[in-house]
Amino acid sequence: MNMKTKIKKSLKDEKLYKNLKTFASAYKQSKANAYEGLDFEAMKAEMNSLKGLTRKRGEDLFEEFTKNACKNGAKVYRADTGEDACAYIARICKEKGIKSIVKSKSMTSEEIHLNDYLEKEGIKPVETDLGEWILQLAHEHPSHMVMPAIHKTRDQVAELFEKALGGKVDKEDIEAMVKIARKELRSEYFEAGAGLTGANAAVASTGTIGIVTNECNARLSASLPPVHFVLMGYEKLVPDFETALKLIRMLPKSATGQKISTYVTWIKGQNESFKSDNNTKETHYIFLDNGRLPFLEHPILSEALKCMRCGSCANICPAYEMVGGHVFGHVYIGAIGLIMTAMFHGDENAKDILKMCIGCRACSSNCPSGIDLQKIIAELNIYSGKKYGLGFGRKFLYSSVMSRPDLFKNVMGIGRIFAKPLVKDGSIKSIPMAGERNFRELPSIAEKTFTEIYQDRDKTSENTGKKVFFYQGCAVEYFYPQMGVALVELLERKGYQVDVPEKSVCCGLPALHGGDGEGGKKTIEKNLAMMKNPEDYDAYIVLCPSCGFAVKDDFLHHMSENPDMYKKAEKISKKVISLANFLEKEGVKISAESAEKVTYHSPCHQKRGLGTNAEELLKGIFGDNFVPLTDADVCCGFGGSWSVDFPGMSKGILGKKIENIEATGADIVLTDCPGCVIQIKGGIDKYGRKQKVMHLAEMIKGL
């Protein structure tokens, strides 16, 4: 089944939609409650540092762990590959005549397809985590790292139990279903010759492992059978208990929104076993490489090995929420899953799912290990684009059109002429043969660009000596020049001199996110040449936070090999700011008298890129007429070309945003991103909703 077919199938699954939407909404509040009174940003910065391993450091910790574990009677095995790890476990089982293994939840065992291997060797693997056991009965793989069966409803589980186990099951009685699972699994623990668990932390200083669970199955799997296998990657190594406890403090909060988990189990060396001939359990610690050790030296992918497997990157991902982990992932799921697919299962399996990332940066913001997941995905997309190609059309657009201002302007002019027959009341209601992409109205291309209007205008007032540079971006330049005009007139009225680029150049983000690193770099170089001397300006103001974040972050990153360009990019980066934040910083007073209710959608790259949003400013301006929007900072589903490539997902995300807007009862929806205006206004107009959608600059202009 190809990717498009998988997406369409998932989007039609109403039960999946309801499950994921309900969980995502509840998770955000639970996580906020769990971290209440704690400094999450400081904690994740510390965890990022604590989890940092070089290859040498990893080897040293492994040697220390091995010495201490063996001193306490355990055995330690290094598995170079997944095949090696599977073969080792199967060999020990055959030597001891073991016919079945009880397993607690282990994504590492999923990574190496351990169950399939054991079954071929005549050894029965039994999943004992409730969710994993349900999926084993259904012959499915997990759709979430922490909640593997999140995609299934209780009705579906009841039907599965009836089919697989026989007997009638009450679909409304969850407790009864849990008792069924308990009854079926309890005998497996006593009959199994071995148990297998993972580990959330491996403490080198003592040779101890820590396991965090919400069920007792890990303890039973580790304690009842006479042989215990512990399968883990080298990244689980930590130097001491202090580090392990800091990790375990964050893990349940980020994974499920719990302050603490139900069970934390510590196991050291060999323990007693009533089923063993010598009353001593045989314990095998299996450290899996499978590419991990070389990746510890990788300049970008080494960050991914700081992951604590909490699954929170999926919990807040708008794309995952639409289609679930069986589409948005391979074996590992969520944002980290896209990366680990490339690392452990090859870029052939990763190249299509990497494109499903909308680039909203929610995963990077939410990661308790402080991993910039979205940046890694962007780098992998560039690698994938270089290896597999982008197609002639995209490559030409990114490298030959968007990086050349004059040609880009001419192409947009031609587009405006050809689109004229489709324009009605200032917007394109529908595009012939566009099919499911017609889920919103689209703005028409403006008769005059912002740059043309700027050059022809009369200045509003004399300036007071303060100079700012306004970087307008493509959407303002070609679709919404009135937004740029509003900004210029407001700031000139307040006494600022406003300069703009001589020619409008795309920020390069579409090319970079689309996988064209070469085209993106060409565009960045052209931009920097147009952005004048940063020493002359107090600020570089943007009306599109995505453009702002590109200037602030991507310009630096992609000019790192060009010293002169890098120095200029670094100076500009420090001065990039949104309009609302600039007004707050400068102490510009704005007030309003309006009977209309106002709400605010915070664009993805506003707070998660530029560092803050306009909500507090708007509360101050509108007072009681400002109505907070539920999930205000959750993506609207635009993502530029992403909404064209994945229209069904984009429409679904937009639908949730409009539902939340309707619930506010607001008359006006404000945002500080022209792309969000395209998406939200287009959806509201398409379905005849009443709200006005405006950029902040347009509203503030008249105040």
C-alpha positions in Angstrom: 0.0 0.0 0.0 1.6 3.3 -1.0 1.7 6.4 1.2 -1.2 8.3 -0.3 -3.5 5.2 0.0 -2.4 4.8 3.7 -3.1 8.4 4.4 -6.6 8.3 2.8 -7.5 5.1 4.7 -6.5 6.6 8.0 -8.3 9.9 7.4 -11.5 7.9 6.8 -11.1 6.1 10.1 -13.5 8.0 12.4 -12.6 6.0 15.5 -8.9 6.7 15.0 -9.6 10.4 14.5 -11.7 10.5 17.8 -9.1 8.5 19.8 -6.2 10.7 18.7 -8.0 13.9 19.1 -9.3 13.1 22.6 -5.8 12.0 23.7 -4.0 15.0 22.2 -6.3 17.4 23.9 -6.1 15.7 27.3 -2.3 15.2 27.1 -1.5 18.9 26.7 -3.3 19.8 30.0 -2.0 16.7 31.8 1.6 17.6 30.9 1.1 21.2 31.9 -0.2 20.0 35.3 2.6 17.5 35.7 5.3 20.2 35.2 3.5 22.8 37.3 5.9 24.7 39.5 8.9 23.2 37.6 11.1 24.9 35.0 10.7 22.6 32.0 13.0 24.6 29.8 15.8 24.4 32.3 15.2 20.7 33.0 15.3 19.8 29.3 18.4 21.8 28.7 20.1 20.0 31.6 18.8 16.6 30.3 20.2 17.4 26.8 23.6 18.0 28.4 23.4 14.9 30.6 22.4 12.6 27.8 25.2 13.7 25.5 27.5 10.8 24.7 30.6 10.7 22.5 31.6 7.3 21.2 34.5 7.2 23.6 32.3 8.2 26.5 29.8 5.5 25.5 32.5 2.9 25.4 33.8 4.0 28.8 30.4 3.8 30.4 29.8 0.4 28.8 33.0 -1.0 30.2 32.2 0.4 33.7 28.7 -1.0 33.5 30.0 -4.4 32.4 32.6 -4.6 35.2 30.0 -3.8 37.8 27.2 -6.0 36.4 29.6 -9.0 36.0 30.9 -8.5 39.5 27.3 -9.1 40.6 26.9 -12.3 38.6 25.3 -11.0 35.4 26.4 -11.6 31.8 26.9 -8.8 29.3 26.8 -9.2 25.5 27.6 -6.7 22.8 25.4 -7.2 19.7 26.7 -5.5 16.6 23.5 -5.9 14.7 19.8 -6.8 15.2 20.5 -10.2 13.7 23.3 -10.7 16.2 21.0 -9.8 19.2 18.2 -12.1 18.0 20.6 -15.0 17.4 22.1 -14.6 20.9 18.7 -14.7 22.6 17.6 -17.7 20.5 20.9 -19.6 21.2 20.6 -19.2 25.0 17.0 -20.3 24.8 17.8 -23.4 22.8 20.7 -24.3 25.1 18.4 -24.2 28.0 15.4 -25.8 26.3 13.3 -22.6 26.6 10.1 -22.8 24.6 8.5 -19.4 25.5 9.6 -15.9 26.5 7.4 -13.4 28.3 8.2 -9.8 27.1 7.5 -6.5 28.6 7.2 -3.5 26.2 10.4 -3.0 24.3 10.7 -0.8 21.3 14.3 -2.1 20.8 12.9 -5.6 20.3 10.5 -4.1 17.7 13.4 -2.4 16.0 15.2 -5.8 15.4 11.9 -7.7 14.7 12.7 -10.1 17.6 9.3 -11.7 17.7 9.4 -12.8 14.1 12.9 -14.2 14.6 12.0 -16.2 17.7 8.8 -17.6 16.1 10.9 -18.9 13.2 13.2 -20.6 15.7 10.3 -22.3 17.4 10.3 -20.1 20.4 7.0 -18.5 21.5 7.2 -14.7 22.4 4.4 -13.5 24.6 3.8 -9.7 24.9 2.7 -8.9 28.4 2.1 -5.2 28.2 -1.6 -4.9 27.8 -1.4 -2.7 24.7 1.3 -4.9 23.1 -0.6 -8.1 23.9 -3.7 -6.6 22.2 -1.7 -5.8 19.1 0.0 -9.3 19.2 -3.5 -10.8 19.1 -4.4 -8.4 16.2 -1.1 -9.1 14.3 -0.3 -5.4 14.3 2.7 -3.4 15.4 2.6 -0.5 17.9 1.2 2.9 16.7 2.8 4.8 19.7 6.0 4.1 21.7 4.4 4.4 25.1 0.7 3.7 24.3 1.0 1.0 21.6 -2.7 0.4 21.1 -3.8 4.1 21.3 -5.5 3.6 17.9 -8.0 1.0 19.2 -11.3 1.7 21.0 -12.7 -0.5 23.7 -15.3 -1.8 21.2 -12.5 -2.9 18.9 -10.7 -4.6 21.8 -13.8 -6.4 22.9 -14.4 -7.7 19.4 -10.8 -8.8 19.1 -11.0 -10.7 22.4 -14.2 -12.4 21.3 -12.6 -13.5 18.0 -9.2 -14.5 19.4 -10.1 -15.9 22.7 -13.7 -16.9 22.4 -16.7 -16.1 24.6 -18.9 -13.0 24.9 -17.2 -9.7 26.0 -19.1 -6.7 27.4 -17.8 -3.8 25.3 -18.7 -1.3 28.1 -16.9 -3.2 30.9 -13.3 -2.2 30.7 -12.5 -3.8 34.1 -13.8 -7.1 32.8 -11.6 -6.9 29.7 -8.5 -6.2 31.9 -9.4 -9.3 34.0 -9.6 -11.3 30.8 -6.1 -10.2 29.8 -4.8 -10.9 33.4 -6.3 -14.4 33.4 -4.8 -15.2 29.9 -1.4 -13.8 30.7 -0.9 -15.0 34.3 -0.1 -18.6 33.4 2.4 -17.5 30.8 4.7 -15.9 33.4 4.9 -19.2 35.3 5.3 -21.4 32.1 7.9 -19.2 30.4 11.5 -20.2 30.5 12.7 -16.6 30.1 11.6 -13.1 30.5 12.7 -10.1 28.4 12.6 -6.4 29.3 14.2 -3.3 28.1 15.7 -0.6 30.4 15.0 3.1 30.7 18.4 3.7 32.3 21.6 1.6 32.7 23.6 3.0 35.6 27.3 2.5 34.9 28.6 3.2 38.4 26.7 0.2 39.9 25.7 -2.1 37.0 22.0 -1.4 37.7 19.1 -1.0 35.3 16.0 1.1 35.9 12.6 0.2 34.3 9.6 2.6 34.4 6.2 1.2 33.8 2.5 1.6 34.6 1.8 -2.1 34.8 3.4 -4.9 36.8 4.2 -6.9 33.8 7.9 -5.8 33.6 8.5 -6.9 37.2 6.8 -10.2 36.6 8.7 -10.8 33.4 12.0 -10.0 35.1 11.4 -11.9 38.3 9.4 -15.1 37.7 11.2 -16.9 34.8 14.7 -18.4 35.6 16.4 -16.4 32.8 16.1 -12.6 32.3 17.2 -10.9 29.1 17.6 -7.1 29.1 17.8 -5.7 25.6 18.9 -2.0 25.3 20.8 0.4 23.2 24.1 2.0 24.3 22.2 5.3 24.6 20.5 4.1 27.8 23.8 4.3 29.6 24.1 7.0 32.3 27.0 7.5 34.7 25.2 7.5 38.0 21.9 7.3 39.9 21.6 11.1 40.1 21.4 11.3 36.3 19.1 8.3 36.1 16.7 9.8 38.6 16.6 13.1 36.7 15.6 11.2 33.6 13.0 9.2 35.5 11.6 12.4 37.0 10.9 13.7 33.5 9.9 10.6 31.7 6.3 10.0 32.9 5.5 13.7 32.9 6.4 14.0 29.2 5.1 10.5 28.2 1.6 10.5 29.7 1.3 13.6 31.8 1.7 11.7 35.1 3.8 13.2 37.9 5.1 9.8 38.7 4.7 6.4 37.1 3.1 3.5 38.9 6.3 1.4 39.0 10.0 2.1 39.0 12.0 -1.1 39.2 15.7 -1.3 39.9 17.6 -4.5 39.1 21.2 -5.2 39.9 23.1 -8.2 38.8 21.9 -11.8 39.5 18.9 -12.3 41.7 17.2 -15.3 43.3 14.9 -17.5 41.3 12.7 -20.2 42.7 12.5 -21.8 39.3 16.3 -22.2 38.9 18.2 -25.4 39.9 20.7 -23.3 41.9 18.0 -20.8 43.1 19.8 -18.0 41.1 18.4 -16.2 38.1 20.6 -16.0 35.0 20.7 -12.4 33.8 21.9 -11.3 30.3 22.4 -7.6 29.5 22.4 -7.3 25.7 23.7 -4.0 24.4 22.5 -3.4 20.8 24.7 -1.3 18.5 22.8 -1.6 15.1 24.6 1.7 14.0 24.3 3.5 17.4 28.1 3.8 18.1 29.0 5.3 14.8 26.0 7.7 15.0 27.4 9.0 18.3 30.1 10.6 16.2 27.6 12.1 13.7 27.4 15.9 13.8 23.6 15.9 13.6 22.2 12.4 14.2 24.0 12.0 17.5 21.4 14.3 19.0 18.7 11.7 18.3 20.3 9.2 20.6 19.5 11.5 23.5 15.8 10.4 23.2 14.3 8.9 26.4 11.5 7.2 24.4 8.7 9.2 26.0 6.7 9.5 22.8 5.8 13.1 23.5 6.8 14.2 20.0 3.9 12.2 18.7 1.6 13.4 21.4 1.7 17.0 20.2 2.3 16.4 16.4 -0.6 17.6 14.3 0.3 15.2 11.4 0.5 12.2 13.7 -2.9 13.2 15.3 -4.5 13.0 11.8 -3.2 9.6 10.7 -1.6 7.8 13.7 1.6 5.9 14.0 0.9 3.2 11.4 1.3 5.9 8.8 3.4 8.5 10.5 6.2 6.1 11.2 7.8 2.8 10.3 8.7 0.8 13.4 9.5 3.9 15.5 6.8 6.6 15.2 6.4 10.3 15.7 9.1 12.8 14.9 11.8 10.8 16.5 10.5 7.8 14.6 11.1 9.5 11.3 14.7 10.0 12.3 15.2 6.6 13.7 13.8 5.0 10.6 16.5 6.6 8.6 19.1 5.6 11.2 18.1 2.0 11.9 16.0 0.9 8.9 17.4 2.9 6.0 16.6 6.0 4.1 14.5 4.1 1.6 12.0 3.4 4.3 12.3 7.0 5.6 12.2 9.2 2.5 8.4 9.3 2.1 7.4 9.6 5.8 10.0 12.4 6.3 8.0 14.5 3.9 4.9 14.2 6.2 6.6 16.5 8.8 4.8 19.9 8.5 7.7 21.7 10.2 5.7 23.2 13.0 8.5 22.6 15.6 6.0 21.5 18.3 8.1 18.3 18.7 11.3 20.3 19.2 9.6 22.5 21.8 8.1 19.6 23.6 11.1 17.2 23.7 12.2 16.7 27.4 15.7 15.8 26.1 16.0 19.1 24.3 16.5 17.5 20.8 15.7 19.8 17.9 13.8 17.1 16.1 12.5 19.3 13.4 15.9 20.5 12.4 17.2 16.9 12.1 14.2 16.0 9.9 14.9 19.0 7.7 18.5 17.9 7.3 17.4 14.3 6.4 14.9 15.7 3.9 17.8 17.6 2.2 19.8 14.4 2.1 16.9 12.5 0.8 16.2 15.1 -1.9 19.8 15.0 -3.0 19.8 11.2 -3.2 16.4 10.5 -4.6 15.7 13.8 -6.5 12.8 16.2 -6.1 11.3 16.0 -9.6 12.1 18.5 -12.4 9.2 20.8 -11.5 10.1 21.3 -7.8 13.9 21.5 -8.5 13.3 24.2 -11.2 10.9 26.2 -8.9 13.3 26.1 -5.9 16.6 26.6 -7.6 15.8 28.5 -10.7 12.7 30.6 -9.9 12.5 31.4 -6.2 16.2 32.2 -6.0 16.0 34.7 -8.8 13.8 37.7 -7.8 13.2 39.1 -11.3 12.1 35.7 -12.7 10.0 35.0 -9.7 8.2 38.3 -10.1 7.6 37.6 -13.8 6.2 34.1 -13.0 3.9 35.5 -10.4 2.7 38.2 -12.9 1.9 35.5 -15.5 0.1 33.5 -12.8 -2.0 36.5 -11.9 -3.1 36.9 -15.5 -4.0 33.2 -15.9 -5.8 33.1 -12.6 -8.1 36.1 -13.3 -11.0 34.0 -14.7 -11.0 32.1 -11.4 -11.2 35.1 -9.2 -14.5 36.2 -7.7 -14.9 38.8 -4.9 -11.1 39.0 -4.5 -10.4 35.3 -4.0 -10.2 32.0 -5.9 -13.2 29.9 -4.8 -12.1 26.7 -6.6 -9.5 25.5 -9.0 -10.6 23.2 -11.8 -9.4 19.6 -11.5 -7.7 20.4 -8.1 -9.9 17.8 -6.4 -9.4 17.5 -2.6 -7.1 20.5 -2.7 -10.2 22.7 -3.0 -10.8 22.5 0.7 -10.3 26.3 1.1 -10.5 29.5 -0.9 -7.2 31.1 -2.0 -6.2 34.7 -2.2 -5.7 36.2 -5.6 -2.3 37.5 -6.6 -2.3 41.3 -6.0 -2.3 43.7 -9.0 0.8 45.5 -7.6 3.5 44.0 -5.4 4.3 45.4 -2.0 7.7 46.6 -3.3 6.0 48.5 -6.1 3.6 50.2 -3.7 6.4 51.0 -1.2 8.5 52.6 -3.9 5.6 54.8 -5.1 4.2 55.8 -1.8 4.4 59.2 0.1 6.1 59.0 3.5 3.6 59.4 6.4 5.9 61.6 8.5 9.5 62.5 9.2 11.5 60.0 11.1 13.2 60.5 14.4 16.5 58.8 13.5 15.6 55.3 14.3 15.8 52.9 11.4 14.3 49.5 11.0 14.5 47.0 8.1 11.3 45.3 7.0 11.7 41.9 5.4 8.3 41.3 3.8 8.5 37.7 2.5 6.7 36.2 -0.5 3.1 36.2 0.9 3.1 39.9 1.7 4.9 40.8 -1.5 2.5 39.0 -3.9 -0.7 38.3 -2.0 -1.1 40.7 0.9 0.8 43.9 0.1 -1.7 45.7 2.3 -0.2 44.0 5.4 3.2 45.4 4.5 1.8 48.9 3.8 0.0 48.8 7.2 3.3 48.1 9.0 5.2 50.8 7.1 2.5 53.4 7.7 2.2 52.5 11.4 6.0 52.7 12.1 6.5 55.8 10.0 3.7 57.4 12.0 5.5 56.5 15.2 8.7 58.1 13.8 10.7 55.2 12.4 12.5 55.1 9.0 11.5 51.8 7.3 13.7 50.3 4.7 13.0 47.2 2.6 15.0 45.0 0.2 15.6 46.4 -3.2 14.0 43.2 -4.6 11.9 40.7 -2.8 13.6 37.3 -2.4 12.0 34.2 -0.9 13.5 33.3 2.5 14.6 29.9 1.3 12.5 27.9 3.8 10.2 26.3 1.1 13.3 25.0 -0.7 15.0 23.8 2.5 11.9 22.1 3.9 11.2 20.6 0.4 14.6 19.0 0.4 16.5 21.3 -2.0 19.5 22.3 0.1 21.3 23.8 -2.9 18.4 25.9 -3.9 17.9 27.0 -0.3 21.5 28.2 0.0 21.3 30.1 -3.3 18.2 31.9 -2.0 19.8 32.7 1.3 22.9 34.2 -0.3 20.7 36.3 -2.6 18.7 37.5 0.5 21.8 38.5 2.5 23.0 40.6 -0.4 19.7 42.4 -0.4 19.5 43.0 3.4 21.9 45.9 3.6 24.2 46.6 6.5 22.8 45.3 9.8 24.8 47.9 11.7 22.5 50.6 10.3 19.3 49.1 11.8 17.8 48.8 15.2 15.7 45.8 14.1 14.8 43.5 11.2 11.0 43.2 11.4 9.0 40.4 9.9 5.3 39.9 9.4 5.8 36.2 8.7 7.4 34.3 11.7 8.4 31.4 9.4 10.4 33.9 7.3 11.7 35.4 10.6 12.8 32.0 11.9 14.5 31.2 8.6 16.4 34.5 8.8 17.2 33.9 12.5 18.2 30.3 12.3 18.5 28.8 8.8 20.6 31.6 7.4 23.2 31.0 10.1 23.1 27.2 9.7 23.4 27.1 6.0 26.0 29.8 5.7 28.4 28.1 8.2 30.9 27.4 5.5 30.9 31.0 4.1 32.7 33.2 6.7 31.6 36.6 5.3 28.0 35.5 4.8 27.9 33.9 8.2 29.1 37.0 10.0 26.4 39.1 8.3 23.8 36.5 9.0 24.8 36.4 12.7 24.4 40.1 13.1 21.0 40.1 11.4 19.9 37.0 13.4 20.2 39.0 16.7 17.9 41.7 15.4 15.0 39.7 13.9 11.7 40.4 15.6 8.0 40.3 14.9 5.9 43.5 14.7 4.1 42.9 18.0 7.2 42.1 19.9 9.0 45.1 18.5 6.1 47.4 19.6 6.3 45.9 23.1 10.0 46.2 23.2 9.9 49.8 22.1 7.1 50.6 24.5 4.8 51.8 21.8 1.4 52.3 23.4 -1.7 51.1 21.5 -5.3 51.0 22.8 -8.6 50.1 21.2 -12.3 50.7 21.8 -14.2 47.9 20.1 -17.4 46.0 20.9 -16.2 43.1 18.8 -14.7 40.0 20.4 -11.1 39.2 19.3 -9.2 35.9 19.5 -5.7 35.0 18.4 -4.0 32.1 16.6 -0.3 31.9 17.4 1.7 30.8 14.3 4.0 27.8 14.7 7.2 29.7 14.3 6.1 32.7 16.4 6.7 31.3 19.9 8.6 28.2 18.8 10.9 30.2 16.6 11.0 33.8 17.5 10.5 33.1 21.2 7.2 34.9 22.1 3.8 35.7 20.7 1.3 38.5 20.7 -1.2 37.2 23.2 -0.2 39.4 26.1 -0.1 42.5 23.8 -3.6 41.8 22.6 -5.0 41.2 26.1 -3.7 44.7 27.0 -5.2 46.3 23.9 -8.7 44.6 23.9 -9.1 43.8 27.6 -12.3 41.7 28.2 -13.0 41.6 24.5 -10.0 39.4 24.0 -11.1 35.7 24.1 -8.3 33.0 24.5 -8.3 30.3 21.8 -8.0 26.7 22.8 -4.7 25.2 21.4 -3.9 28.7 20.1 -0.3 27.7 19.2 -1.3 24.4 17.5 -0.6 24.4 13.8 -3.4 25.5 11.4 -2.3 22.9 8.8 -0.8 25.3 6.2 2.9 24.5 6.0 3.2 26.2 2.6 3.5 23.4 0.0 2.7 20.8 2.7 -1.0 21.7 2.4 -0.8 21.0 -1.3 1.1 17.7 -0.9 -1.1 16.5 1.9 -4.5 18.2 1.4 -6.5 15.6 3.4 -4.3 16.1 6.5 -4.2 19.8 6.0 -8.0 20.0 5.8 -8.4 17.9 9.0 -6.0 20.1 11.0 -7.7 23.2 9.7 -11.1 21.8 10.7 -10.0 21.4 14.3 -8.7 25.0 14.3 -12.0 26.3 13.0 -13.9 24.3 15.6 -11.9 26.0 18.3 -12.4 29.4 16.8 -16.1 28.8 16.6 -16.1 27.9 20.3 -14.7 31.3 21.3 -17.6 33.2 19.8 -15.1 35.7 18.5 -15.9 38.1 15.7 -12.3 38.6 14.6 -9.4 36.1 14.4 -6.0 37.7 14.6 -2.7 36.1 13.7 0.8 37.4 12.8 1.5 35.1 9.8 0.2 35.7 6.3 0.4 31.9 5.6 -2.0 31.3 8.6 -4.3 33.9 7.1 -4.3 32.0 3.8 -5.2 28.8 5.6 -7.7 30.0 8.2 -9.4 32.7 6.2 -9.6 30.3 3.2 -11.3 27.6 5.4 -13.7 30.0 7.1 -14.7 31.6 3.8 -15.1 28.3 2.1 -17.6 27.0 4.6 -19.5 30.3 5.1 -18.3 31.0 8.6 -18.8 34.6 9.9 -15.4 35.5 11.4 -13.1 38.0 10.0 -9.5 36.9 9.7 -6.8 39.5 9.8 -3.1 39.9 10.2 -2.1 41.8 13.3 -0.6 44.6 11.2 -3.9 45.3 9.6 -5.7 45.6 12.9 -3.0 47.6 14.7 -2.7 50.0 11.7 -6.0 51.7 12.6 -5.4 51.9 16.4 
